[in-house]
Amino acid sequence: MKHVILAAALAALAIPVHAADPVAVPKPACDPKPEFPGHLAMQSDTRRKQFQRDMDKYKECMVAFIDVRKATAQANTEAANAAVDEFNTTMKKINDGIASAKEQQKDIAQ
């Protein structure tokens, strides 16, 4: 009986751990950032329209970056949850096998 428990424990410890390499998280590359040109410059239609175009372009870039980061975070969460489920299923199967082996040992001993 001790051999079965010891073998199961060693098998559980022999599972290799694959740690993911650290991933560099990118920063948004939405340059140049718009800067308020000042009150006097905003009185010019040309300058005001250019500033609005710069603001719109910057906003589109940042929203796109944020959407990608959110999707990546969601995919990472789903992958982590799947790994937890796989681990739990595997460990339950192993623990059920250990319990079954213990019962078989009890039956043999009686």
C-alpha positions as CSV (number, residue, x, y, z in Angstrom):
1,M,0.0,0.0,0.0
2,K,2.8,2.4,0.8
3,H,4.3,1.7,-2.6
4,V,1.1,2.7,-4.4
5,I,0.9,6.0,-2.5
6,L,4.6,6.7,-2.9
7,A,4.4,6.0,-6.7
8,A,1.4,8.2,-7.1
9,A,3.0,11.0,-5.1
10,L,6.2,10.8,-7.2
11,A,4.2,10.7,-10.4
12,A,2.4,13.9,-9.4
13,L,5.7,15.6,-8.6
14,A,7.3,14.5,-11.8
15,I,5.0,16.7,-13.9
16,P,7.3,19.3,-15.6
17,V,6.5,22.9,-14.9
18,H,6.6,25.1,-18.0
19,A,6.8,28.6,-16.9
20,A,6.1,31.1,-19.6
21,D,8.9,33.5,-20.6
22,P,8.2,37.0,-19.4
23,V,6.5,38.9,-22.2
24,A,7.3,42.5,-22.7
25,V,4.0,44.4,-22.8
26,P,4.0,47.0,-25.5
27,K,3.3,50.6,-25.0
28,P,1.0,52.5,-27.3
29,A,2.8,54.0,-30.3
30,C,0.4,56.8,-30.9
31,D,2.8,59.6,-31.6
32,P,2.8,62.4,-32.0
33,K,0.5,63.2,-29.1
34,P,-1.6,66.3,-29.8
35,E,-0.8,69.4,-27.9
36,F,-3.2,72.3,-27.4
37,P,-1.8,75.1,-29.5
38,G,-3.1,77.8,-27.3
39,H,-6.0,80.1,-27.3
40,L,-4.7,82.5,-30.0
41,A,-3.8,79.7,-32.4
42,M,-7.3,78.1,-32.0
43,Q,-8.8,81.3,-33.5
44,S,-7.4,80.2,-36.8
45,D,-9.8,77.8,-38.7
46,T,-6.8,76.0,-40.3
47,R,-5.0,75.5,-37.0
48,R,-8.3,74.5,-35.2
49,K,-9.1,71.9,-37.9
50,Q,-5.5,70.5,-37.9
51,F,-5.7,70.2,-34.1
52,Q,-9.0,68.4,-34.4
53,R,-7.6,66.0,-37.0
54,D,-4.6,65.3,-34.7
55,M,-6.9,64.7,-31.8
56,D,-9.1,62.3,-33.8
57,K,-6.0,60.4,-35.1
58,Y,-4.6,60.1,-31.6
59,K,-8.0,58.9,-30.2
60,E,-8.4,56.2,-32.9
61,C,-4.9,54.9,-32.3
62,M,-5.4,54.7,-28.5
63,V,-8.8,53.1,-28.8
64,A,-7.3,50.5,-31.2
65,F,-4.4,49.8,-28.8
66,I,-6.8,49.4,-25.9
67,D,-9.0,47.1,-27.8
68,V,-6.0,44.8,-28.7
69,R,-4.8,44.8,-25.1
70,K,-8.3,43.9,-23.8
71,A,-8.6,41.1,-26.3
72,T,-5.1,39.8,-25.3
73,A,-6.0,40.0,-21.6
74,Q,-9.2,38.1,-22.2
75,A,-7.4,35.4,-24.2
76,N,-4.8,35.1,-21.4
77,T,-7.6,34.7,-18.8
78,E,-9.3,32.0,-20.8
79,A,-6.0,30.1,-21.3
80,A,-5.3,30.3,-17.6
81,N,-8.8,29.1,-16.7
82,A,-8.4,26.2,-19.2
83,A,-5.1,25.3,-17.6
84,V,-6.7,25.3,-14.1
85,D,-9.5,23.1,-15.3
86,E,-7.0,20.7,-16.9
87,F,-5.0,20.6,-13.7
88,N,-8.0,20.0,-11.5
89,T,-9.3,17.2,-13.8
90,T,-5.9,15.5,-13.8
91,M,-5.5,15.8,-10.1
92,K,-9.0,14.4,-9.5
93,K,-8.2,11.5,-11.7
94,I,-5.0,10.8,-9.8
95,N,-6.6,11.2,-6.4
96,D,-9.5,8.8,-7.5
97,G,-6.8,6.3,-8.6
98,I,-5.1,6.6,-5.2
99,A,-8.4,6.1,-3.4
100,S,-9.2,3.1,-5.5
101,A,-5.8,1.6,-4.9
102,K,-6.3,2.1,-1.1
103,E,-9.7,0.3,-1.3
104,Q,-8.1,-2.5,-3.2
105,Q,-5.4,-2.8,-0.7
106,K,-8.0,-2.9,2.1
107,D,-9.9,-5.6,0.3
108,I,-6.7,-7.7,-0.2
109,A,-5.7,-7.3,3.4
110,Q,-9.0,-8.6,4.7
